[in-house]
Amino acid sequence: MIVFLKGKIQNLSANELVLDVNGVGYECLITSSTYDNLINKHNNTITILIYHHITEATQKLFGFLNENEKTTFKLLISVSGIGPKTGIQLLSSVSAI
């Protein structure tokens, strides 16, 4: 299980981050608040917390800058009917303070 990644921001968009970790690019879905905090840090080395979601068909990484955001995300996806993609969208709409 991937818990965190440390590397350079390779690509950043409103809901996605590609992190270069020693030559391997990891695509992470992120919240809008994470995006806002990273927008001016292109090519900087960062550490991002990861929620690694694995199903039979796919694996996805969800990235967070702080433990509060990650914990709130995990609470959201524990609700019946809310999956990780919906959880990350909901978290983008509200604050995880």
Steps between C-alpha positions, in 0.01 A plus 500: 500500500631844406473744793690804370710610205790746491603642167488788254181631348509400135150606399217667688138563406191594698430141607816306416866495595781308335790458741844393377649271764853410385395472136164329556187711446211447740158639407297613801150643512498806727258746657467861395664616825802278432518646150483855640790425735715344226432736209821702550722202586558347154830304494530531880544190714193430711366224722139402448291260706338223298182299520559196276169367366514150349216316325491193275520721191714798600729673746479872574699735720335787684734769633470731801726765652395440860366227725171685571409499132588131463304405813194693382526326161509159669192591706316611186570180310390290797144623434299253295473614139796740508804374315846658481428710189187645657682544831781701341244718320306561821819584686586750226173678576552534878784554743652211697599714798 
